[in-house]
Amino acid sequence: MTIETTHLTDVDDLSADDLAAVLDRAAALKSGADDARFPRATLGMLFEKPSTRTRISFETGMTQLGGHAIFLGPDDIQLGHGEPLRDTSRVLSRYVDAVMARLFDHADLLELVEHADVPIVNGLTDDAHPCQTLADLLTIREAFGGFDARAAWVGDGNNVGQSFALGCALAGIDLTVSTPPAYAMADDVLDRAAELGSAPTVVDDPKEAVADADVVYTDVWISMGQEDQRAQKLAAFDGYQVNDDLLRGTDAKVMHCLPAHRGEEITDAVLESDRALVWDQAENRLHAQKGLLAELLE
């Protein structure tokens, strides 16, 4: 099937059927199926924030689909400064077949979408990271043979966590969230998850969150651009580290979107243990994004 949405600003732009179609396509492509060829198709990639996995996975994925990707970094294009965002969006729509944008301000992404005539994919904003969630869900589906799994999010209720909460709601995964009160997920995200049918359970104690979990997910406490908050955040997140003590008595697998700050939100021992699914997650960025692009370009 071809998905109904034109753009991906966050994972809940997809319906449950759309999500299944993207993940099915990703799995087929990962298995070697050659069912998506887009010769001469071009993906424009806009980067306000640097990234290892996002650039390599999108550029490699587009090449494997038979197309081509163009990298436009902060020195190549100044969104909203050299020209209005709406003009950038209109011009890009005349040149490329799809755009992936990795930006700071989510409102900038929405303005690109408003004036675009080609699919716009959110490669990350300060509010959301839907492509990571697609990879996460593909990883869970592979590890557990479906979505009959209980997940826990521990740490910062950031963009990755918020998109993951929406993805769990779409997939029907039971999610428990434990964050410091000052770093909770946004109320509107929890409301959107509830509208999808499965709002996460929110608890104060990380130990309670992981007690019955099949998979425990965390991310960095100090994201790009937050370096001036380091001391404040390290103090706030005391007790939220994913370590052997937190996981003791559980068989939970562990997820992290990378890069990890080893010794802060997660220990080296856990990251290097048999519990870790993080390398499968990293690989699945490639496959999930290929599935998404194939569905959008068709």
N, C-alpha and C positions, 0 to 999 in steps of 0.2 A: 504494500500500500504506500501511498505518498501522504506525508503528514499534512495537516490542515493549516498549521501556522506558517507565516512567511518569515518571521524573525524569531530569534531567541534572545530576549532580554533577561529572562530568568527562567528557571526550569518549569514553572507553572504556566508558561506560554504553551506548553505541550499539554494535551489531554492524556489520560491514561493509555488510550489506544496509540496516540502519537509516540509516547514514551516506549511502549512495547515495540513499535515499528522501528524506531531508531536503534534500540538495543538489539533487536533481531538482525537488523542490517549490519550493525557493528560486529556481532558475533559471526555472521556469514563472511564478512570481509576478513575478519581475523583468521577464520579457518581456511582462507585461501580462495574463496569464491570470487570470481572475476565478473561481478554483475553490475559494476558501476564504473563506467569509463566516460570521462569528460574531457576529450581531447580539446586543447586550446582554451579551456576554461581557466579563468584567472581569479585568484583570491587576493584581494587587497588586505594587508595586515597593518593596522594602525596601533602603534605602541607608544603610550605615554609612560608606561611602567615597563622596565626590563623584565625578561623572563627567560629561563632556560627551557622548561618543558613546553610552555605555550608556543613559543616560536618554532621549536624543532618539531613538535608533534603536528602543528598545523601545516608547516611547510612540507614536511615529509608526507603527511597524509594527502595533501593536494597533489603532490607529485605522483604518489601511488594511484590516485584516482585518474591519472592521465593528464592533469592540468598543471598549473603553474601558480606560484605564490610570490607576491611582491611585498618586501618588508619596508615599512615606512616608520622610522623611529622618531624620537623627539627632535633630532637635528634635521630631519627630512620634512616634517610637517608639524606646524604649531597649531593645534586644533583651537579654533576660536580666536586666534591672535592674528595670523596672517590674513585670514578671511573668515567670515561668519561660518559657523558649523553647517548651517543649511546649504551654503554654497559648496562646501567641501563634499557634503553628502550627494548633492545633485551631480557634481562633476564626476565623482567616483562611480556613480551609477552609470555614466556613459562609457566608462573604461573597463570595469571589471564585472564579474558575474556574481560575486558575493564579497562581503566585507567582514573581517573579524576585527573587533576593536577592544583593546586592553587599556582601560582608562581609569582615572581617579573618580570623577564625578559621574554618578549614574544618570543624572539629568542630561549630561552631554551625550550619552549613549542614546537616550530617548529622543533627543533632537535629531541625531543622525537617522534614527529609524523613521521619524516623522517625514523626512524629506527624501528618503531613499526609494529607488525603484528596483533595488536588488536586495536579497536577504542580508540582514545585519545580524552577526553573532556576537554575543557578549563573551569576550575572552577573559574578562574580569573587570569589575568596578568595585568601588568601596562598599557597595551594597550587596553584590551578588557574584557568584562564580558558577554559573550553570553547567559549563562544560566539565568542570571538575566533578560535579554531581553525577553527570552521565557516566563518567569513568568509574565513580564510586559504586553506582548501582550495577554497572556491568560486572565489577569485581565481586560484589556481594552475590549476584546471581550465579556467577561461576563458582564461588567458594561454597555456597550453600545449596546449590541446585535450584535456586529460585529466590523468592523474597520472604520465605517463612523463617525469618530471623529477627532477633531483637537487637536493637542498636542503642548505643549510649554515646552522647556527645559530651565531652568533658573539657572545660577551659573557657576560651573566649567565644562569645556568641557573635562571631564575626561574619564576613561575607560568605566564607566557605560553609560555616555552620548553618547560616540561614538558608542557603540554597539546598544544603543537605536535608534540612528539616522539611522543606517543600517537596524534595524528591522522595523522601520516605513516605510522606503523606500520599503522593501520587502512586507509589508502588505498594502501599499497604504495609509498610514496615513499622513495627512498634518501636518508637524512639523515646528515650528518656534523656533529658538535657540537664546538666549541672554546670552552672557558671557563677562566678561572683556576681552579686546583685547589680553592681555598677557596670557590668559588662554582659548583660543579658541580651538575648535576641530581641529584635524590635517587635513591639506589640502587633504591628500590622502584618509581619511575617507569620507570627503565631496565629493570627486571625485567618490569614490566607490558607495556612495549613489546615485549620479547622474546617474551612469551607470545602477543602478537598476531601475531608472526611476523617482526618486523623491528626489532630493537634498533638504535639509531643507532650509528654508528662515532664513537668519541671520540678526538680528537687534541689535542695541546698547541698546535700552531702554527696560528693563524688563517689564515695564507697557505696552508697545506696544506688546511685545511678548505674554502676557497673555490675551490681550483684547478680543479676539474671541476664546479663548481656551476652550475646553471641559475638558481637563485634564492638570494640571501643574505638572511638575516633577522636583525635585531637588535632590542633593546629598551633602555629606559633602564637605566643602571647604578644609579641611586639612586632607588628606588621610593618611593611615598608612605609616610611614617612612618620612612624611613631617613635623614633629613636629618642626623642626628648622626653618621652613618658616612661622610659625604661625602669627607673627606680620605683616609680609609683605602681607600675603594672606588676613588677616582680613581687612586690609586697602584697598586692591584691590577690595574686594567684597562688599564694602559699597554700599548699595542700591539694592543689589541682594537678600536680604532675602525674603523668601516666608512667608508673614504675612498678616494680615487682610487688611492692607492698599493696598498692591499689588493686592489682590484679590477682592477688593471692586468693585461692579458693575458687577461681573462675577458670573456664577453658576458653575465654574470649580471645578472638583474633584482634589485631590492632591495625588501625588505619591512620594514615597521615598523608596530607596532600603534597608535602615537601615544598620548599626546603625545610628541614627540621633544625631547630636549635637544640642540639643534643645537650642534655643536662639542665634544660629549662622545662619546657612543656612535656618532654619525653626523655627517658634515659637511653643511653647508648645500649645498655643491656637488653631492653625491651625492643628497641629498633632492630637490633641484630639477632633477635630470637626467632624461633619457629612460629611465634604468634603473628609476626609482621606480614601484612598483605600489601605493604606500601609499594613494593617494586611492581606488583601486579597492577596496582592503581596507576602508577606512573606509565607503564606500558599501555594501559587501557585508555589513557588520554588520546593516544594515536587512533585506536580502533573506534572509540566512541565518537570522536570528532569526524572521522571518515564516514561513519554511519549517518551522523547528522548532516554533513555536507551533501552526501549522496541524496538524502531525502529532500533537502532544501533545493538543490539544483535541479532535481526532477520536477 
